[in-house]
């Protein structure tokens, strides 16, 4: 037994919602006592107590007082908070209490999936999780890095694991931003076995960072018999990272996207981030070029002013003009403007239709060369036109049947 006699996990306070704080105190006797404080005790008190008793038996806990302050926590959150507190007391315990994963959470993704929007959710705030998918972002990121205080990171990993298993993402790509290496390697044990689609690697400065993450992911997949693809999105956030961008983007065949994070980048330069973005033009261009050269998607940074929708739209238009295919979100209200701004213009759609129709006709006729009028069309042009059509369909600007 560890020398600790008391440990806690979770949050309490007037502003807390959908969470709980669980404290386990070891007493040394044979009895386990539950002390519950909850506004919904009359309705759910028996269920909460029964769940805690189940957890106690699963981990063979004896001689303890379990104190819980409940603020509407769902069962998967209660389980995560209990297990985190228990393993602070007993760090050698290897057993995991895993909620059942429903079939709806077992869908897959693809390397070239549209990633126009990715919604960041703090990994220690369950109040944001349940309804996030209803806003229809292309991806949902459970964040273990910057949005989680250092003292809460350990407990957050259990919560993120249970969220991946339990919460309905409504078809959004399932993403986690791990901590900066080397700590981020420990995070992988909590996410790789639970159908994670994309792992975001923050503050990436070397291809070796990607190699280390991939090696650990492969080790866990082999050990836990995990099947399916796991993709990586390195985030460039420093001057060194910018200069190494192509090496990073080409470090693994499982990299799907290369993103840039400008808050840390401008801090590294010793300058301020501005709306005009002159201070970051070089870095953003480098990331786009590195991503394109490596054959992966370039993804732009977040827009930090959640009340400035016009500024967000202009930022997306600028990002699109530089060659970016997606942008980060820190609030659900940013998702729709991002999707609309990344949508192709009518003239782009018409041109793409002509190119794709010409390509399809050439294929039907068994021709090795695609021509539009007197002009030859090469493969990259066709691929870009196909992507434009996909974007137009996704945004409801045309129907797939319009392609011959």
One Martini backbone bead per residue (centre of mass of N, CA, C, O) as a GRO file, in nm:
protein
  404
    1UNK     BB    1   0.098   0.034   0.020
    2UNK     BB    2   0.064   0.346   0.020
    3UNK     BB    3   0.116   0.629   0.225
    4UNK     BB    4  -0.143   0.719   0.145
    5UNK     BB    5  -0.488   0.808   0.286
    6UNK     BB    6  -0.569   1.046   0.076
    7UNK     BB    7  -0.798   1.112  -0.205
    8UNK     BB    8  -0.875   1.308  -0.509
    9UNK     BB    9  -1.143   1.380  -0.761
   10UNK     BB   10  -1.242   1.658  -0.917
   11UNK     BB   11  -1.531   1.878  -0.873
   12UNK     BB   12  -1.623   2.183  -0.693
   13UNK     BB   13  -1.903   2.407  -0.686
   14UNK     BB   14  -2.120   2.648  -0.805
   15UNK     BB   15  -2.018   2.606  -1.128
   16UNK     BB   16  -2.069   2.311  -1.132
   17UNK     BB   17  -2.119   2.061  -1.396
   18UNK     BB   18  -2.139   1.725  -1.455
   19UNK     BB   19  -1.997   1.664  -1.176
   20UNK     BB   20  -1.743   1.554  -0.933
   21UNK     BB   21  -1.631   1.478  -0.593
   22UNK     BB   22  -1.384   1.241  -0.491
   23UNK     BB   23  -1.319   1.091  -0.168
   24UNK     BB   24  -1.055   0.888  -0.028
   25UNK     BB   25  -1.044   0.726   0.295
   26UNK     BB   26  -0.831   0.556   0.491
   27UNK     BB   27  -0.898   0.350   0.797
   28UNK     BB   28  -0.832   0.014   0.846
   29UNK     BB   29  -1.088  -0.118   0.823
   30UNK     BB   30  -1.372  -0.309   0.685
   31UNK     BB   31  -1.531  -0.055   0.619
   32UNK     BB   32  -1.760   0.100   0.384
   33UNK     BB   33  -1.827   0.447   0.343
   34UNK     BB   34  -2.095   0.662   0.231
   35UNK     BB   35  -2.083   1.016   0.138
   36UNK     BB   36  -2.360   1.212   0.027
   37UNK     BB   37  -2.377   1.505  -0.195
   38UNK     BB   38  -2.700   1.604  -0.342
   39UNK     BB   39  -2.958   1.753  -0.527
   40UNK     BB   40  -3.040   1.440  -0.643
   41UNK     BB   41  -3.080   1.229  -0.413
   42UNK     BB   42  -3.384   1.155  -0.427
   43UNK     BB   43  -3.348   1.028  -0.723
   44UNK     BB   44  -3.009   0.914  -0.727
   45UNK     BB   45  -2.876   0.807  -0.465
   46UNK     BB   46  -2.895   0.497  -0.498
   47UNK     BB   47  -2.737   0.478  -0.764
   48UNK     BB   48  -2.472   0.602  -0.666
   49UNK     BB   49  -2.419   0.406  -0.435
   50UNK     BB   50  -2.420   0.150  -0.609
   51UNK     BB   51  -2.180   0.229  -0.785
   52UNK     BB   52  -1.971   0.256  -0.557
   53UNK     BB   53  -1.997  -0.037  -0.466
   54UNK     BB   54  -1.903  -0.159  -0.733
   55UNK     BB   55  -1.623  -0.024  -0.734
   56UNK     BB   56  -1.525  -0.137  -0.467
   57UNK     BB   57  -1.535  -0.436  -0.555
   58UNK     BB   58  -1.357  -0.425  -0.808
   59UNK     BB   59  -1.103  -0.296  -0.619
   60UNK     BB   60  -1.096  -0.410  -0.328
   61UNK     BB   61  -1.218  -0.211  -0.117
   62UNK     BB   62  -1.114  -0.141   0.220
   63UNK     BB   63  -1.131   0.075   0.455
   64UNK     BB   64  -1.348   0.336   0.392
   65UNK     BB   65  -1.416   0.671   0.288
   66UNK     BB   66  -1.673   0.798   0.071
   67UNK     BB   67  -1.674   1.115  -0.080
   68UNK     BB   68  -1.955   1.290  -0.241
   69UNK     BB   69  -1.987   1.555  -0.478
   70UNK     BB   70  -2.277   1.627  -0.659
   71UNK     BB   71  -2.343   1.781  -1.013
   72UNK     BB   72  -2.468   1.573  -1.231
   73UNK     BB   73  -2.325   1.313  -1.275
   74UNK     BB   74  -2.239   1.071  -1.470
   75UNK     BB   75  -2.137   0.751  -1.452
   76UNK     BB   76  -1.865   0.788  -1.613
   77UNK     BB   77  -1.762   1.012  -1.420
   78UNK     BB   78  -1.768   0.869  -1.152
   79UNK     BB   79  -1.576   0.642  -1.237
   80UNK     BB   80  -1.333   0.824  -1.304
   81UNK     BB   81  -1.301   0.961  -1.026
   82UNK     BB   82  -1.263   0.708  -0.859
   83UNK     BB   83  -1.018   0.581  -1.008
   84UNK     BB   84  -0.824   0.816  -0.966
   85UNK     BB   85  -0.825   0.815  -0.657
   86UNK     BB   86  -0.743   0.520  -0.618
   87UNK     BB   87  -0.464   0.544  -0.792
   88UNK     BB   88  -0.329   0.738  -0.597
   89UNK     BB   89  -0.323   0.523  -0.364
   90UNK     BB   90  -0.288   0.277  -0.606
   91UNK     BB   91  -0.054   0.282  -0.855
   92UNK     BB   92  -0.030  -0.047  -0.911
   93UNK     BB   93  -0.299  -0.057  -1.035
   94UNK     BB   94  -0.433  -0.220  -1.341
   95UNK     BB   95  -0.714  -0.205  -1.329
   96UNK     BB   96  -1.015  -0.145  -1.527
   97UNK     BB   97  -1.306   0.062  -1.545
   98UNK     BB   98  -1.511  -0.015  -1.820
   99UNK     BB   99  -1.724   0.105  -2.009
  100UNK     BB  100  -1.945   0.041  -2.230
  101UNK     BB  101  -1.927   0.013  -2.584
  102UNK     BB  102  -2.105   0.122  -2.824
  103UNK     BB  103  -2.156   0.087  -3.159
  104UNK     BB  104  -2.170   0.403  -3.225
  105UNK     BB  105  -1.839   0.417  -3.130
  106UNK     BB  106  -1.713   0.216  -3.387
  107UNK     BB  107  -1.627   0.401  -3.593
  108UNK     BB  108  -1.459   0.529  -3.867
  109UNK     BB  109  -1.193   0.656  -4.069
  110UNK     BB  110  -0.997   0.887  -4.278
  111UNK     BB  111  -0.729   1.045  -4.407
  112UNK     BB  112  -0.925   1.233  -4.621
  113UNK     BB  113  -1.097   1.373  -4.438
  114UNK     BB  114  -1.287   1.617  -4.348
  115UNK     BB  115  -1.127   1.923  -4.169
  116UNK     BB  116  -1.266   2.211  -4.111
  117UNK     BB  117  -1.350   2.124  -3.810
  118UNK     BB  118  -1.232   2.164  -3.460
  119UNK     BB  119  -1.340   2.088  -3.132
  120UNK     BB  120  -1.254   2.215  -2.832
  121UNK     BB  121  -1.225   2.023  -2.519
  122UNK     BB  122  -1.196   2.007  -2.203
  123UNK     BB  123  -1.087   1.713  -2.035
  124UNK     BB  124  -1.223   1.836  -1.737
  125UNK     BB  125  -1.531   1.898  -1.884
  126UNK     BB  126  -1.828   1.728  -1.899
  127UNK     BB  127  -2.040   1.955  -1.980
  128UNK     BB  128  -1.937   1.951  -2.299
  129UNK     BB  129  -1.975   1.657  -2.426
  130UNK     BB  130  -2.269   1.548  -2.494
  131UNK     BB  131  -2.349   1.804  -2.715
  132UNK     BB  132  -2.119   1.853  -2.928
  133UNK     BB  133  -2.223   1.684  -3.184
  134UNK     BB  134  -2.479   1.865  -3.252
  135UNK     BB  135  -2.289   2.089  -3.408
  136UNK     BB  136  -2.122   1.945  -3.643
  137UNK     BB  137  -1.839   1.875  -3.639
  138UNK     BB  138  -1.578   1.709  -3.780
  139UNK     BB  139  -1.435   1.746  -3.491
  140UNK     BB  140  -1.342   1.614  -3.162
  141UNK     BB  141  -1.156   1.756  -2.888
  142UNK     BB  142  -0.986   1.606  -2.632
  143UNK     BB  143  -0.818   1.791  -2.388
  144UNK     BB  144  -0.486   1.750  -2.213
  145UNK     BB  145  -0.349   2.021  -2.218
  146UNK     BB  146  -0.386   2.355  -2.190
  147UNK     BB  147  -0.694   2.324  -2.057
  148UNK     BB  148  -0.529   2.168  -1.828
  149UNK     BB  149  -0.439   2.152  -1.527
  150UNK     BB  150  -0.179   1.999  -1.380
  151UNK     BB  151  -0.350   1.878  -1.130
  152UNK     BB  152  -0.575   1.743  -1.355
  153UNK     BB  153  -0.447   1.542  -1.565
  154UNK     BB  154  -0.481   1.260  -1.449
  155UNK     BB  155  -0.795   1.261  -1.421
  156UNK     BB  156  -0.857   1.338  -1.720
  157UNK     BB  157  -0.775   1.068  -1.853
  158UNK     BB  158  -1.017   0.904  -1.743
  159UNK     BB  159  -1.241   1.081  -1.864
  160UNK     BB  160  -1.161   1.052  -2.161
  161UNK     BB  161  -1.184   0.750  -2.178
  162UNK     BB  162  -1.492   0.733  -2.098
  163UNK     BB  163  -1.590   0.918  -2.326
  164UNK     BB  164  -1.504   0.743  -2.568
  165UNK     BB  165  -1.695   0.502  -2.475
  166UNK     BB  166  -1.985   0.673  -2.427
  167UNK     BB  167  -2.005   0.915  -2.607
  168UNK     BB  168  -2.181   1.086  -2.849
  169UNK     BB  169  -2.042   1.220  -3.163
  170UNK     BB  170  -2.221   1.215  -3.424
  171UNK     BB  171  -1.967   1.135  -3.635
  172UNK     BB  172  -1.735   1.259  -3.530
  173UNK     BB  173  -1.422   1.298  -3.500
  174UNK     BB  174  -1.190   1.129  -3.288
  175UNK     BB  175  -1.012   1.335  -3.057
  176UNK     BB  176  -0.672   1.392  -2.915
  177UNK     BB  177  -0.485   1.601  -2.701
  178UNK     BB  178  -0.191   1.567  -2.595
  179UNK     BB  179   0.077   1.599  -2.433
  180UNK     BB  180   0.370   1.693  -2.402
  181UNK     BB  181   0.658   1.575  -2.447
  182UNK     BB  182   0.663   1.287  -2.256
  183UNK     BB  183   0.374   1.275  -2.124
  184UNK     BB  184   0.199   1.191  -2.376
  185UNK     BB  185   0.271   0.885  -2.371
  186UNK     BB  186   0.084   0.819  -2.125
  187UNK     BB  187  -0.190   0.896  -2.260
  188UNK     BB  188  -0.216   0.655  -2.466
  189UNK     BB  189  -0.332   0.436  -2.271
  190UNK     BB  190  -0.623   0.597  -2.256
  191UNK     BB  191  -0.693   0.596  -2.595
  192UNK     BB  192  -0.613   0.371  -2.804
  193UNK     BB  193  -0.835   0.138  -2.709
  194UNK     BB  194  -1.091   0.376  -2.782
  195UNK     BB  195  -1.134   0.481  -3.073
  196UNK     BB  196  -0.910   0.659  -3.195
  197UNK     BB  197  -0.842   0.863  -3.471
  198UNK     BB  198  -0.689   1.135  -3.357
  199UNK     BB  199  -0.360   1.253  -3.278
  200UNK     BB  200  -0.246   1.527  -3.108
  201UNK     BB  201   0.075   1.694  -3.144
  202UNK     BB  202   0.225   1.907  -2.949
  203UNK     BB  203   0.491   2.098  -2.997
  204UNK     BB  204   0.629   2.022  -3.266
  205UNK     BB  205   1.001   1.984  -3.352
  206UNK     BB  206   1.014   1.674  -3.451
  207UNK     BB  207   1.008   1.367  -3.600
  208UNK     BB  208   1.062   1.214  -3.330
  209UNK     BB  209   0.788   1.267  -3.200
  210UNK     BB  210   0.628   1.089  -3.396
  211UNK     BB  211   0.787   0.827  -3.361
  212UNK     BB  212   0.723   0.789  -3.060
  213UNK     BB  213   0.418   0.778  -3.082
  214UNK     BB  214   0.394   0.545  -3.286
  215UNK     BB  215   0.542   0.331  -3.118
  216UNK     BB  216   0.343   0.338  -2.880
  217UNK     BB  217   0.087   0.274  -3.034
  218UNK     BB  218   0.182  -0.003  -3.145
  219UNK     BB  219   0.229  -0.132  -2.870
  220UNK     BB  220  -0.064  -0.107  -2.767
  221UNK     BB  221  -0.209  -0.252  -3.000
  222UNK     BB  222  -0.071  -0.522  -2.957
  223UNK     BB  223  -0.143  -0.565  -2.654
  224UNK     BB  224  -0.474  -0.486  -2.706
  225UNK     BB  225  -0.584  -0.560  -2.986
  226UNK     BB  226  -0.585  -0.318  -3.198
  227UNK     BB  227  -0.778  -0.191  -3.453
  228UNK     BB  228  -0.709   0.015  -3.694
  229UNK     BB  229  -0.677   0.347  -3.750
  230UNK     BB  230  -0.414   0.589  -3.657
  231UNK     BB  231  -0.389   0.928  -3.648
  232UNK     BB  232  -0.193   1.232  -3.718
  233UNK     BB  233  -0.153   1.579  -3.562
  234UNK     BB  234   0.068   1.796  -3.589
  235UNK     BB  235   0.184   2.085  -3.399
  236UNK     BB  236   0.288   2.402  -3.486
  237UNK     BB  237   0.460   2.626  -3.213
  238UNK     BB  238   0.748   2.702  -3.345
  239UNK     BB  239   1.032   2.793  -3.496
  240UNK     BB  240   1.147   2.508  -3.518
  241UNK     BB  241   0.894   2.373  -3.634
  242UNK     BB  242   0.883   2.533  -3.897
  243UNK     BB  243   1.170   2.438  -4.004
  244UNK     BB  244   1.052   2.116  -3.965
  245UNK     BB  245   0.779   2.063  -4.114
  246UNK     BB  246   0.840   1.850  -4.337
  247UNK     BB  247   0.965   1.632  -4.158
  248UNK     BB  248   0.712   1.598  -3.988
  249UNK     BB  249   0.495   1.543  -4.219
  250UNK     BB  250   0.698   1.281  -4.317
  251UNK     BB  251   0.731   1.073  -4.058
  252UNK     BB  252   0.438   0.947  -4.146
  253UNK     BB  253   0.173   0.764  -4.292
  254UNK     BB  254  -0.035   0.862  -4.039
  255UNK     BB  255  -0.044   1.140  -4.141
  256UNK     BB  256  -0.315   1.376  -4.210
  257UNK     BB  257  -0.206   1.642  -4.055
  258UNK     BB  258  -0.109   1.996  -4.040
  259UNK     BB  259  -0.065   2.221  -3.776
  260UNK     BB  260  -0.126   2.547  -3.632
  261UNK     BB  261   0.001   2.747  -3.344
  262UNK     BB  262   0.000   3.094  -3.260
  263UNK     BB  263   0.037   3.152  -2.963
  264UNK     BB  264   0.315   3.008  -2.922
  265UNK     BB  265   0.465   3.122  -3.164
  266UNK     BB  266   0.460   3.427  -3.090
  267UNK     BB  267   0.597   3.384  -2.819
  268UNK     BB  268   0.861   3.270  -2.940
  269UNK     BB  269   0.917   3.545  -3.101
  270UNK     BB  270   0.823   3.800  -2.920
  271UNK     BB  271   0.520   3.855  -3.002
  272UNK     BB  272   0.212   3.959  -3.139
  273UNK     BB  273  -0.103   3.882  -3.207
  274UNK     BB  274  -0.284   3.954  -3.507
  275UNK     BB  275  -0.527   4.009  -3.739
  276UNK     BB  276  -0.336   4.042  -3.987
  277UNK     BB  277  -0.073   3.832  -3.961
  278UNK     BB  278   0.228   3.912  -4.034
  279UNK     BB  279   0.387   3.742  -3.809
  280UNK     BB  280   0.260   3.448  -3.955
  281UNK     BB  281   0.296   3.409  -4.263
  282UNK     BB  282   0.543   3.231  -4.284
  283UNK     BB  283   0.444   2.992  -4.112
  284UNK     BB  284   0.186   2.925  -4.270
  285UNK     BB  285   0.326   2.876  -4.540
  286UNK     BB  286   0.509   2.649  -4.445
  287UNK     BB  287   0.285   2.452  -4.361
  288UNK     BB  288   0.146   2.428  -4.631
  289UNK     BB  289   0.392   2.332  -4.795
  290UNK     BB  290   0.462   2.086  -4.621
  291UNK     BB  291   0.193   1.940  -4.650
  292UNK     BB  292   0.183   1.921  -4.961
  293UNK     BB  293   0.458   1.774  -4.994
  294UNK     BB  294   0.344   1.527  -4.799
  295UNK     BB  295   0.023   1.478  -4.848
  296UNK     BB  296  -0.132   1.675  -4.646
  297UNK     BB  297  -0.321   1.856  -4.430
  298UNK     BB  298  -0.384   2.192  -4.383
  299UNK     BB  299  -0.413   2.351  -4.054
  300UNK     BB  300  -0.547   2.593  -3.879
  301UNK     BB  301  -0.595   2.794  -3.641
  302UNK     BB  302  -0.740   2.959  -3.403
  303UNK     BB  303  -1.013   3.175  -3.308
  304UNK     BB  304  -1.031   3.364  -3.006
  305UNK     BB  305  -1.292   3.539  -3.087
  306UNK     BB  306  -1.622   3.444  -3.017
  307UNK     BB  307  -1.772   3.736  -3.100
  308UNK     BB  308  -1.619   3.746  -3.396
  309UNK     BB  309  -1.760   3.662  -3.690
  310UNK     BB  310  -1.627   3.840  -3.905
  311UNK     BB  311  -1.335   3.776  -3.829
  312UNK     BB  312  -1.359   3.474  -3.878
  313UNK     BB  313  -1.435   3.479  -4.177
  314UNK     BB  314  -1.178   3.628  -4.271
  315UNK     BB  315  -0.981   3.415  -4.161
  316UNK     BB  316  -1.080   3.185  -4.344
  317UNK     BB  317  -1.038   3.317  -4.616
  318UNK     BB  318  -0.736   3.347  -4.577
  319UNK     BB  319  -0.671   3.049  -4.527
  320UNK     BB  320  -0.775   2.953  -4.802
  321UNK     BB  321  -0.576   3.131  -4.974
  322UNK     BB  322  -0.318   2.969  -4.851
  323UNK     BB  323  -0.440   2.640  -4.829
  324UNK     BB  324  -0.630   2.575  -4.621
  325UNK     BB  325  -0.881   2.322  -4.484
  326UNK     BB  326  -0.877   2.426  -4.174
  327UNK     BB  327  -1.017   2.490  -3.833
  328UNK     BB  328  -1.030   2.596  -3.522
  329UNK     BB  329  -1.232   2.551  -3.218
  330UNK     BB  330  -1.377   2.711  -2.902
  331UNK     BB  331  -1.678   2.722  -3.027
  332UNK     BB  332  -1.975   2.629  -3.162
  333UNK     BB  333  -2.037   2.908  -3.315
  334UNK     BB  334  -1.787   2.860  -3.527
  335UNK     BB  335  -1.866   2.632  -3.724
  336UNK     BB  336  -2.054   2.750  -3.944
  337UNK     BB  337  -1.870   2.979  -4.050
  338UNK     BB  338  -1.645   2.789  -4.139
  339UNK     BB  339  -1.801   2.619  -4.343
  340UNK     BB  340  -1.895   2.855  -4.523
  341UNK     BB  341  -1.605   2.976  -4.589
  342UNK     BB  342  -1.501   2.693  -4.716
  343UNK     BB  343  -1.689   2.716  -4.928
  344UNK     BB  344  -1.757   2.714  -5.246
  345UNK     BB  345  -1.792   2.888  -5.514
  346UNK     BB  346  -1.984   2.886  -5.791
  347UNK     BB  347  -1.739   2.891  -5.993
  348UNK     BB  348  -1.595   2.649  -5.866
  349UNK     BB  349  -1.816   2.439  -5.911
  350UNK     BB  350  -1.842   2.457  -6.219
  351UNK     BB  351  -1.551   2.381  -6.282
  352UNK     BB  352  -1.550   2.109  -6.130
  353UNK     BB  353  -1.768   1.970  -6.294
  354UNK     BB  354  -1.623   1.971  -6.567
  355UNK     BB  355  -1.376   1.808  -6.475
  356UNK     BB  356  -1.518   1.555  -6.359
  357UNK     BB  357  -1.681   1.484  -6.611
  358UNK     BB  358  -1.432   1.446  -6.793
  359UNK     BB  359  -1.305   1.223  -6.628
  360UNK     BB  360  -1.541   1.020  -6.636
  361UNK     BB  361  -1.551   0.996  -6.944
  362UNK     BB  362  -1.261   0.891  -6.984
  363UNK     BB  363  -1.302   0.633  -6.819
  364UNK     BB  364  -1.536   0.511  -6.986
  365UNK     BB  365  -1.339   0.520  -7.256
  366UNK     BB  366  -1.036   0.445  -7.171
  367UNK     BB  367  -0.871   0.700  -7.116
  368UNK     BB  368  -0.548   0.843  -7.029
  369UNK     BB  369  -0.672   1.124  -7.108
  370UNK     BB  370  -0.760   1.448  -6.990
  371UNK     BB  371  -1.011   1.670  -7.133
  372UNK     BB  372  -1.083   2.034  -7.173
  373UNK     BB  373  -1.112   2.060  -7.464
  374UNK     BB  374  -0.774   2.166  -7.529
  375UNK     BB  375  -0.719   2.082  -7.227
  376UNK     BB  376  -0.518   1.939  -7.009
  377UNK     BB  377  -0.565   1.710  -6.726
  378UNK     BB  378  -0.440   1.661  -6.426
  379UNK     BB  379  -0.454   1.496  -6.129
  380UNK     BB  380  -0.453   1.740  -5.923
  381UNK     BB  381  -0.697   1.883  -6.055
  382UNK     BB  382  -0.901   1.660  -6.009
  383UNK     BB  383  -0.873   1.637  -5.704
  384UNK     BB  384  -0.961   1.929  -5.643
  385UNK     BB  385  -1.241   1.904  -5.775
  386UNK     BB  386  -1.346   1.676  -5.595
  387UNK     BB  387  -1.327   1.839  -5.335
  388UNK     BB  388  -1.524   2.061  -5.419
  389UNK     BB  389  -1.768   1.875  -5.445
  390UNK     BB  390  -1.770   1.773  -5.155
  391UNK     BB  391  -1.813   2.053  -5.028
  392UNK     BB  392  -2.077   2.121  -5.174
  393UNK     BB  393  -2.241   1.885  -5.061
  394UNK     BB  394  -2.196   1.938  -4.756
  395UNK     BB  395  -2.326   2.248  -4.800
  396UNK     BB  396  -2.578   2.225  -5.006
  397UNK     BB  397  -2.490   2.330  -5.321
  398UNK     BB  398  -2.523   2.026  -5.411
  399UNK     BB  399  -2.560   1.727  -5.596
  400UNK     BB  400  -2.437   1.425  -5.684
  401UNK     BB  401  -2.622   1.394  -5.951
  402UNK     BB  402  -2.467   1.631  -6.113
  403UNK     BB  403  -2.279   1.399  -6.176
  404UNK     BB  404  -2.196   1.202  -6.458
   0.00000   0.00000   0.00000
